[in-house]
């Protein structure tokens, strides 16, 4: 009589082992995927914050330049105060604006996307090689709250990440420091 006892795994044991291994690997892979997704969203939120803050700082710059030049404090902000909002590009408009010229471009409904200059790592409105459209739009609104004394700046940045729309908004009050 011959002993034909075989040692090894049956198909059921193999399937159970593979299932346990798959479940053990799927958890960490899902956690890594969710971490990467959260990092991408956080990166876009930081970019939106800085784009919004840049809009506020540019309006402050225009106010300060107006006062120092002896102009009315909200002069040259007509495109941003008409209720349609405006886009600003401090890269192109950083030089003192001309007499009678308004800063910003009227959005008239919807603002265009902010562009990115890959060669210089700058956001703004550009033309030429190395310019990419982003998913960000920035709208700047300035409303005088107290005539001649106080205005509210509202900068709204919108974008999409993985087909999910996001919005970030900053509101800040500025004052006519020359007229106080």
C-alpha positions in Angstrom: 0.0 0.0 0.0 1.3 3.3 -1.0 0.7 6.5 0.9 -0.4 9.2 -1.5 -0.8 12.0 0.9 -0.1 15.3 -0.8 0.9 18.4 1.1 0.0 21.8 -0.3 -2.7 24.4 -0.7 -6.1 23.7 -2.0 -7.7 26.1 -4.4 -10.0 27.4 -1.6 -7.0 28.1 0.7 -5.3 29.9 -2.1 -8.3 32.1 -2.9 -8.7 33.0 0.8 -5.0 33.9 1.1 -5.2 36.1 -2.1 -8.3 37.8 -0.8 -6.7 38.6 2.5 -3.6 39.9 0.7 -5.7 42.1 -1.6 -7.7 43.6 1.3 -4.4 44.3 3.1 -2.9 46.1 0.1 -6.1 48.0 -0.9 -6.4 49.9 2.3 -3.0 51.6 2.1 -3.3 52.3 -1.6 -6.6 54.0 -1.0 -5.1 56.1 1.8 -2.2 57.1 -0.4 -4.6 58.1 -3.2 -6.8 60.2 -0.9 -3.6 61.8 0.5 -2.5 62.8 -3.0 -6.0 64.2 -3.8 -6.0 66.2 -0.6 -2.6 67.6 -1.4 -3.7 68.7 -4.8 -6.8 70.5 -3.4 -4.6 72.1 -0.7 -2.1 73.4 -3.3 -5.0 74.9 -5.3 -6.4 76.5 -2.2 -3.1 78.1 -1.4 -2.8 79.4 -5.0 -6.3 80.8 -4.7 -5.5 82.5 -1.4 -2.4 84.2 -2.8 -4.2 85.3 -6.0 -6.9 86.8 -3.9 -4.5 88.5 -1.5 -2.6 89.9 -4.5 -5.8 91.5 -5.8 -6.3 93.2 -2.5 -2.7 94.4 -2.3 -2.9 95.8 -5.8 -6.0 97.9 -5.0 -4.2 99.2 -1.9 -1.3 100.1 -4.2 -3.6 102.1 -6.5 -5.2 103.8 -3.5 -1.9 104.8 -2.1 -0.5 106.0 -5.5 -3.6 108.1 -6.1 -3.3 109.8 -2.7 0.4 110.4 -3.1 -0.1 111.9 -6.6 -2.9 114.2 -5.2 -5.7 112.4 -7.0 -9.0 111.3 -5.5 -8.3 108.1 -3.5 -10.4 105.8 -5.7 -9.5 107.4 -9.0 -8.4 104.9 -11.7 -10.6 102.1 -10.2 -13.6 102.7 -12.4 -13.6 99.3 -14.0 -13.6 97.7 -10.5 -16.3 99.9 -9.0 -19.1 99.6 -11.6 -20.6 96.4 -10.2 -19.3 94.2 -13.1 -16.0 93.4 -11.4 -12.7 93.6 -13.0 -9.5 91.6 -13.6 -6.2 93.1 -12.6 -2.8 92.2 -13.7 -0.2 93.7 -11.4 2.6 92.3 -13.5 1.7 94.5 -16.4 0.3 97.4 -14.5 2.9 97.8 -11.8 4.2 101.0 -13.4 2.2 104.1 -12.3 -0.9 104.2 -14.5 -1.4 107.1 -16.9 -3.5 110.1 -16.2 -7.2 109.3 -17.0 -6.4 105.5 -17.4 -8.3 103.0 -15.3 -6.6 99.9 -14.0 -8.0 96.5 -14.6 -10.3 95.3 -17.3 -14.0 95.2 -16.9 -15.3 91.6 -16.6 -18.8 92.4 -17.9 -20.3 89.1 -16.8 -17.5 86.6 -16.6 -13.8 87.1 -16.0 -11.2 85.3 -18.1 -8.9 82.7 -16.6 -5.7 83.7 -15.0 -2.7 82.6 -17.1 0.6 81.2 -15.9 4.0 82.1 -17.3 6.1 78.9 -17.0 9.4 80.6 -17.8 9.1 83.2 -14.9 6.7 81.3 -12.6 4.2 84.2 -12.6 0.4 84.3 -12.7 -1.3 87.1 -14.7 -2.3 88.1 -18.2 0.4 87.3 -20.7 1.0 86.6 -24.4 3.8 84.6 -26.0 5.5 81.3 -25.6 5.4 79.4 -22.3 2.0 80.7 -21.3 -0.6 78.3 -20.0 -4.2 78.8 -19.0 -5.1 77.8 -15.5 -8.4 76.8 -14.0 -8.4 80.0 -11.8 -10.5 83.1 -12.4 -10.1 86.2 -10.3 -12.7 89.0 -10.0 -12.1 92.2 -8.1 -14.9 94.4 -6.9 -14.5 97.7 -5.0 -17.5 99.4 -3.4 -17.4 102.7 -1.5 -19.0 102.1 1.8 -18.7 105.5 3.4 -18.3 108.3 0.8 -14.8 109.6 0.6 -13.7 107.6 3.7 -14.1 103.8 3.4 -14.4 101.2 0.7 -14.7 97.4 0.6 -12.6 95.3 -1.6 -14.0 91.9 -2.5 -11.8 89.5 -4.5 -13.3 86.2 -5.6 -11.2 83.4 -7.0 -12.9 80.4 -8.5 -11.4 77.2 -9.9 -12.0 73.5 -10.5 -10.1 70.6 -9.3 -11.0 67.2 -10.7 -14.3 68.6 -12.0 -15.3 70.0 -8.6 -15.8 73.7 -8.5 -14.3 75.7 -5.6 -14.5 79.4 -4.6 -12.3 81.5 -2.3 -13.2 85.0 -1.4 -11.4 87.8 0.6 -13.2 90.9 1.8 -11.2 93.8 3.2 -12.0 97.4 4.1 -9.6 100.2 3.1 -9.7 103.8 4.2 -8.8 107.1 2.7 -5.9 107.8 5.0 -5.4 111.3 3.5 -9.0 112.4 4.2 -9.3 111.3 7.8 
